[in-house]
């Protein structure tokens, strides 16, 4: 059910001929203004983005040459900063909003400048490589809105509910923001044939399925900032969100010698969540103390029903899996910063408490009564909690005018408690930390190297049993599940090309302990568990080229090449393979043309990715969409002061595909039971957007 089918536009040629006849000069390509301080490498003023007519800070930052927005990692508690965007020099104290969402809430008119700085040169531990600092100040009052309907040519219902509206302002020392957002709304769908082949390659069954997945996530969000006289500053944030997530699949299955079967799948994953967060920073002694608190909670009921009805008098068959999970997280964190020995110090401590209470059930359809009858499923009932305490000390300073470093050292202690089948309590002590070196040998070249010890977060649901009825799979209980840990080595080099743009190269290597994957349990079961050793490596190369100097005024090209590889010893066969579901290749190109002397722009995007299969005890399953998604858009940046865009996506007819091989027993030592080959039509996706301010 991939929702990343991009959208793009059809009508680019319309209006282009008329606007090209105008002779007004082109807005020059973005070139950084002089840096206001030693810490800033590049500074961009609002005028640098005028040709794009941005509506918010995200529109501006997305056009900075060579910069890629990086979200915070899915981390344990709040921890140190791992994203690459700051807001007035501060990282956000939230876990539920991504950077794009936070940036889109700041009107472009509020942005004073964007600084691209070296993360290791800042007094915020954990940052490395390029970091964007959004310097902004709210007006007395401003508002913005967006409406983004979408229409698909096949299967899906129209999407009218995607969009957002927000207001932002300042009264004295109080800055406020209030908004309603549903930017993740979607109406995904696909349909087409599936062939089932036996081990000899003969077709034994034919299927035709159509699925639809309506999805809406309306969120009411508010934020207050108090910036009074002197040093103290405080932030308070809150949101409440509903998620409406459904999946509907209807299919016909035919095979020689058997009656036709009509199969329906119905999933309902509606949920709600909230988050409360705040921080208060003030001067204390020789430094400043920041106190942070966060509470979030999510109520997550889920159900899946599959019913098969026959064309003859055979009674219907059906299964149902349902669960109700309540997830909670409470965090208290303190950070004390001071200057000493020519550098920046920080001592931080954090306590985080995570909980899951879950009740799951399996039921079988009684054909006579037409109702589902519950079956024993004790492995899906239980709870998981983790109490975690962390302490870190960091020190960073310049060694020379071009070389700086940052060192972080500490540890965490955690206690994981499980209830239900085989419930137990375990304690862990893990060292953590990082070393970052940043070197800027010239004004147009900088490099950084970061070595760190990471401990990743777990999904508490993975401790408990879970059924996947659509594929006849089930995870057993695993009370011995541990968080993944790794040594991570990350190198980043940024080269500016003047008015031509910039290029950035990232090299990453991770030496992993306790990789989370599906492992054997008992004689014939499987569960989410750990594999002792594995590794992964990546080359990520992004480039922005402005073609104004070549005479193609207003034309910009962005490219990305991501190559990844990994290695792990399969726990079922002992063979070496790549990680399950690992993206090993991604290629993307974006072209944008802001037509000189006009309010018109058009652009083209194409991307391709390749993903590794997922592995279980008795199957190898590769599900993907592609091979190439391409899109085209045309927009006018001043329709009564609004930006209007028309888009069409999937111009090359990328499809939804699946290749799954199922074995009679453990793969590698058992014959093939059947092979599933899916080829479903997605079709073109049309969209329209209107964005403005008030």
N, C-alpha and C positions, 0 to 999 in steps of 0.2 A: 504494500500500500504506500508506495513512495509518493511524497507530495512535493518533490523538488523539481517537477516538470516546470521549467521556467516559462514565462509569458512574453510575448513580444508582438511587434506591430506590423500591419499589412500595408498601410496606405502611405508609405514613405515618399513615393514619387509625386503624390498630390501636393501641390503648393511649392515644390522644390524649384520648378522652372521659374515661377514668378519671383521667388525671393532671391534666386541667384542673379537676377537682373539688377538688383540694387547694388550700389557702389559704396556703401558705408564701410569704413575700415574694420578689420577683424579685431576682436579682443585678443591680446597676445596670450601665448601659452603661459601656464603658471610657472613663475620663477620665484624662489623664496626671497623675502625681504631680509635686510641685515638683522642678525640676531640681537635681541636686546640685552642678553647676558651671556656669560661664558657657558652656562649650562645648556643653552639652546643652540642646536645646530642649524635649524631652519625655522623660519617664522613666516606664516601665511596670513595676510590680512583679508578682510571680507572682499576687497576689490579684486583679489586674485581669483575669486570664484564667480565673478559677475557674469561671465559668459554662460554659466550653467543655471542661472536664476535659482539658486538653492532655496528651499523652504525651511530647512532645519540644519542642525549641525551634522547630521549623518550625510546629507546631500553634499556638504562641503568636504568632510573628511574622506568620503569615498572618491573624491577627485584629486586628492593629494598624490603626486606621482610616486609610484612604488610602494605606497603604504598599504598594508593589509590589516584590517581590524581583527584582533584576536581576543576571543572571549576568555574569561577566567576558566581555568580547568575545573572539572567536576571534582571538587576537593572536599576533604574532611573538615567540617567546621568552616570558618572563614579563612584561617591561615593567612599567609602572606600573599601579596599581590602576584597574580599570574597572568592577568590580561595585559593589554598594552594601550589603554586609554585612561586618562585622568580627567577629572572635572574640577577646574580651578585648583589644580595641584593635588587633588584628593581622590583616592579610589573610592568607589561607591560601597556602602555597607549593606549590600543586598545580595541575595543568592538566586532570586527568582526572575530577574530581568537580564537579558543579554545586552551587550554593548549597543547594538543597533537600535534596540528599543529605547535605551537611555538617551542616546544621541538624538533620536528623532523627536524627543520631547522638548528640545531646546530650539526655539525659533532662530532662524539664520540671523535675524536682526539683532538678537541678543549677543551674538558671538563677536568678541573684540579681536581675537586672533587665535590661531592654532599653532602651537609650538611642537616641533618634532625634535625630541631630545633623546639623549642616550640614557637608557634606564639605569645603568650602573652609576651614573653621575648624580642621581637623585637620592634623597634621604628616605626613600620608601623601599625597604628590603624586599627582595624577590623579583624586582623588575630587571630586565635585560633587553638588549637590542633596541630597536626603534620604539619609542613611546610617544603617543600624541597627548598633549595637554590642551584641553579645550578651555580657553579663558573667556568667560561670559559674565554678563550681569543682566538681570531681568529689568525690563521696563516697568512702568507703573502698572500696565495691564496689556496683555497681548494674547491672542488665541490663534489656533491653527486647526485645520481639518483636512481629512482625506477620505475619499470614497473610491473603492477599487472593485467594482463588479467584475465577474468573470463568467464566460460562457464556453462550454465545450460542445463540439460538434456531435459527439456520441455519448450516449448512456447517462451522463451526469446531469443533474438538475442545475439550473442557473444559480450562481452565487451573487446575492445582492447585499449581504450583511458585512462584508469585509470593509474596514475603514477605522477611523479614529477621530476624536475631537478632544481638544485640551485647551486649558487656559493657564497662563503663567503671569505672575506679577510680583510687585513689591510694595509693602506698606511699612515705612520706617526701616527698622532693622529686620523685618520679617519678609522672607521671600517664599512664595507659595506656588504650588502646581497642583492641578486637578485634571484628571483625564479619564476618558472611557475609550478602551482600545479593543479591537478585534482584528488585528492585522494578520493573524495566523489562520483566519477562516479559509476553508478550502472545500471543494466538491470534486474529489478524485473519483475516477472510474476507469474501467477497461473491460473488454469482453472479447471472446474469441475461442478458438479450438484448443483442446488438449488431447494429445495422443498418449495412450498407455501401451507400452510394448513389453513383451516377455523377455526372458533372458536371451533368447535367440534372435531378438529384433523384430518379431512379428507383432502386428497391431492386434491387441486383444480387447481394447475398449476405446471408444471415442466420446469426448465430452465437449459440450459447449456451455461456457459459463459467462455470466455478466455480473460484475460487482460494482457497487457504489459505496462511497465513504464520505458522508457529510460531516463536517468538522467546524465547530465554532468555539472560541475561547474568550468570551467577553470578560474584560478586566476593568474594574473601577479602582483607580490608583490616585493617591495623594502624597504630597511631599512638602515639608516645611524646613526652611533653613533660617536659623537665627544667627546673625552676625553683628553682635553688639559692639560697643566700644572696647578697645583693648584686644587681648588675645583670644578670649573665649569665642567658640563657634560651635553650634549644635545643628544636627540634622535629625529629622523624624520622618519616617516613611511608613506607609501602610497600603495594602491592596487586598481586594477580595475578588476572586475569579471563579467563574463557572466554566466547565468544559463539557461540551456536548459532542461526543465521539461515537458514531455508529458505523457498522459495517453490515452490508446486505449483499448476499450472493445467491443467485438463482442459476441452477444448472440442469442440463439434460445429459444423461449418461446412457450409452447404448453399447451392447456387445452381443455377439452371435450366441444364440441359445438361451439368452436371459431376457426377461421383460425390461422395457425401458424404465429408467429410474429418474425421478424428479427430486432434486436435492436442494435444500435451502439452508443457508447459514445466516444466523442472526447474532450479531455481537452488539452489546451495549456497554459503553465505558464512560458514562457520564459521571462527573466528579466535581468537587469544589475544593478550594484551598484559600488560605489567607497567609499573609506575612506582615509582621510588625518589626520594624528595625529602627535603631537610633544610635547616635554617637554624640559625645560631648568632649571637646578638646579645650584645654586651658593650660596656662603657664604654671609650672611647679618647680621651684628651685632653679637649677641651671638649665632646665629643659622644658618640655611640654608633655602632658599626659593626655592620652585619648582613651576614653572608655566607650565600648561598643556592646550593644545588646541586640539579639535577634531571636524572634520566635516565629516559627512557621508550622502549619498543620495542613494535612491533605486527607480528605475523605474520598476513598477510591473504590467504589463498588464496580464489579465487572461480571458480565455473564456472556456465555456463548452457547447457543443452541443449534444443533444440526439434526435435521429431520430428512429422511429419505422415504419417498412414497413411490409405489410401484404401479405400472400401467395395468397389471392384472390384479387378482384378488389377494396378492401377498400383503400381509399386514405391514403397516409402516414401521420404520425403525428410527430411533433417535437417541441422542445423548445430550446432556447439558453439563457444563462446568460453570460454577459461580463462586465468586469470592468477594469479601468485603474487608478492605484493608484501611487502617487508620495510621498514618505516618506523622510523626512529630519530631521537631528539632528545636532545641533551645541552646543558645550560645551566649557566653559572656567572655569578653576579651578586653585586655588592657595593653596599651602600647606606650612606653615612655621613651622619648627621644631627647638626646642632648649631644653637644659637640665637645670633643676632647681629643687630644693628641693629633690635632689637625684634620680630624675626620668626623663623620656622623655615626652615632651609636643609637641602637634601639634595643630595649629589653621588652619582650612581649610574653604574655601568658594568656592561655585560652582554656576554657572548660566548655565542652560540648556534650550534649545529652541527646541521643537519637533513640526513637522507639518505633516499633511496628507491632500492631495487634491485628491478626488476620484470622478470618474464618472462611474456609473453602469447602465446597461440596461437589460431588459428582452424582448425577441422576441418570436413569435410563427410562426411555419412554415405554409406558404400558399401553400397547396398541388397543387393548379392549376398552380401557377407561379413558384413553386419550390424554393422560397426565404423566408427568415425570415423577419417578419414584426414586428417592434418595438412596445412595449406596454408601457403604462405609468408606471414608476418606480421611482417616485421622492425621495423615501426614501434612494435610493442608491447614490444620488448625494449630495455632501457636503464636508466640510472640518473640520478638528479638529486641534487645536494648543494648546500647553501647554508651558507656561513660568514658570520656576521653579527656586527658589533661596534657597540655603541651607548653613547653617553655623554650624560647629561642633568644639568643643574643647575636646581634649583627653589628658589623663595623665596616665602614666604607670610606675611602678617601682617594684623592689624587696622588699618584706617585710622581708623575711629571705633568707637563702641560698637555700631553697627548695620551697618557696612560693612567687609568684608574682601576680600582678593584673594590669588590664588596664580598665580605665573608660572613656567612650565617651558620651558626652551630647550635644544636639543642637536641631535644628528644621528646617523645610522647609516651605516655602510659595509658593503656586502654583496658577496659574490662567489658567483654561481650557475654551477655546472659541470654539463654534461650529457654523457652518453655515449650511444652508439647512433647512429642515423641523424642526420647533420648535427650531431653533438655539438660543443659550443662552450663557451667560458667568457666570462662577462660580469661587469663590476663596476659598482656603483651607489653614489652618495653622495646621501643624502636628508636635508634638514633636518626636524626634528620639534619639537613643543612645544605648549603650550596656555596660555591665559589664562582664569582663572576669577574672576568677581566675585560676591560673595554679599552680599545686603542684607536685613535683617530690620527693616522700619520699625515693626513692632508685635509684640506677643507672639503674635498669632494669624496673622501673615502673614510669609512669607519668600520671597525670590526669588533665583535664581542664573542667571548667564549664563556659558557656557563656549564658548570658541573654540579649536579645536585642529586641528593638522595630523596626519593619521593615515596610516599605511602598513599595509595589511592583509596577512594571510597567504594564501599560495597552496596549492592542492592539487597536490602534485607529480605525481599521476597525470594531471593535465590537460596536462602536457608531452608525453605519449606517446599513441600511437594506442589507440583503444578501440572495440569493436563493441557495438552494442545490437541483438541479433538479433530481439527481440520486435517491434521497429518498423522493422527493416531500415535502421538508421542506423549511421553510423560516424564517429568523430572521427579526424582525421589528426594527425600529429606537428606540434607548433608549438614550436620552440626559442626563439622570440622572446617568449614569454609573460612578462608583467611583473606585479608586485603592484599591486593597486588602491591609489590614493592619493586623499585628499580633504581639503578644508577643511570642518570640521563646526562648525555653529553650533547650540547647544542652550540653550534657555531653559526654566526650571522655576519654577513658582509654586505654593506650598502655602498653603492657607487652612484653619485649624482652625475648626470650627463649635461648639466647646464640647462639651456632652453630645450634640449632634446628630450629631457625626462630623467629617468633613473632606473637602476636595476638592483635587485636584492637576491642574495643566495643564502639559503638556510641548509645546513647539514645537521642531521640529528641521528644519534645512536642511543639505543636503550638496552641495557643489560637487565633482564627481568627475572625476578623471583616470584613464585606463586602466581603465575599467569592464570587468570580465571577463564575456564573453558568447561566443556562437558566431559565428564570422566566416568569410568565404570563404577558401579555400586552393586555389590553382591554378585550373584551368579548371572543375572540377566538384566539388571537395572542400570540406570544412568542418572547423573545429577550434575548440577553446577558445582565445580570444585576447582582445585588448584593443580597446576603442573609446575614442577620444581623450577626448571630453568628454560628460558627462551630469550630471543633477542629480536630487535627490529631496527631498521635503518631507513632514512629518507633523505632525498634531495628535493628541495622545494625552491624553484627559481621563478621569480616574478619580475616583470619589466613593464614600464610605462614609457611609451614613445610619443612625443608631441611632434607632429609633422608640419607645424607652421614654418620652421626654418627651411623645409624642402619645398615650400610654396603651396602646400595643401592646408590652407588656412582653416583653423577650427577643427582639424582632424586629430584624434588621439586614439592610440591603440594600446590596450592592456593585454598581456599574455601571462599565462601561468603553466608551468610544467612541474608536476609532482610525480616522482618515482619513489616507490617504497618497496621494501622487501622485509621478510620476517622468517624466523625459523623456530620450530617447536617440534618436540617428539610426540607423535600421536599416542595418547594413552591407551588406545584400543589395539593398534596394529604395530606400534613401535617404530613406524616409519617417520622420517623427517618431512614435514610439510610447512606451509605458511599458516599464519593465524586464521582462525575461522572468521569469515566475513570481512577480511582485510582488503581495503582499497589499495591496489598496488600500482595503479596508473591513473592520472587525471591530467587532461589537457584542456585548456580554455583560452579563448581569444575573444576580446570585446573591442569593437570599433564604435566610436562615437564621433559624429560630425555636427558641430554647432555652426550652422550656416552663417557666414559673416553678414553683418548688416541686417539681421532679421531676428525674429523670435522663434525661428524654427530649428529643430534638431532631429536627427535620425540616427539610428545605430543598429548594429548587428552583433549577435552573440552566438557562439558555438562551443559546446563542451562535450567531452567524451571521458568516460571513466570505466575502469575495469575492476571488478571485485572478485575476491576469492570465495570459494564455496564455504558453507557451514557444514560441520561434521558432527554426526552423532554415532551411536553404537552401530546402527545398521543402515546408515544412509549418508550420502553426499548430496548436498542441496545447494545449487547456485541460482539465486533469484536476482534479476537485475532489470533495468530499463535502458534502452539504447538501440543502436550503438552511439548515435550522435543526436543531441538535442540542439536545435538551432532556433533562433528567434530574431524578430525584426520589429523595431518600434519607430514611431514618428511622434513628435510632441511639439506643442506650441507653448511657450513659456509666459505668454501674456494674453490670456483670454479673459477679459474683464479682471485682470490682476491675478488670475489663477493659471496653474500649469495643467494642461490637458494632454494626456498621452493615449494613443491607440496602439495596441500590441497584438501580435500573433506569435504563438510558440509552436514547437514541434513541427517545424516546416519540413523536416526530412523524414517524418513518419517513424520516429522512434517507437518501439513497442515494449510491452510488458512481457518478459520472458522468464521461463523457469526450466532448468534441467535438474531433475532429481533422480538418483539411482538408489533404490531400496533393496537391501539384501535380506535373505531368509534368516540370517543370524549376524554375527559380528562381521563387519565388512573386512575384506582382505582374506578371510578364510571360509566364506560362505558363498553359495551361488546367488545370482541376481534373482530377486523376486519379481521386480518390474522396474521399468524406466518411465518417468513422467516427463513429457515434452510439451511445454506451454508456449503459446504464441498469441498474445492478446492485443487487440487494437486499442490505442489510446486516442489517436486522432489529433487534429489541430485544437489549440486552446486560444480563445479570443478574450481580450481583456480591455478594459477602459478605466482610466483613473483621472480624478479631478482633485487637485490639491490647492489649498489657498490659506489665507490668514484673515483675521478680523481683529 
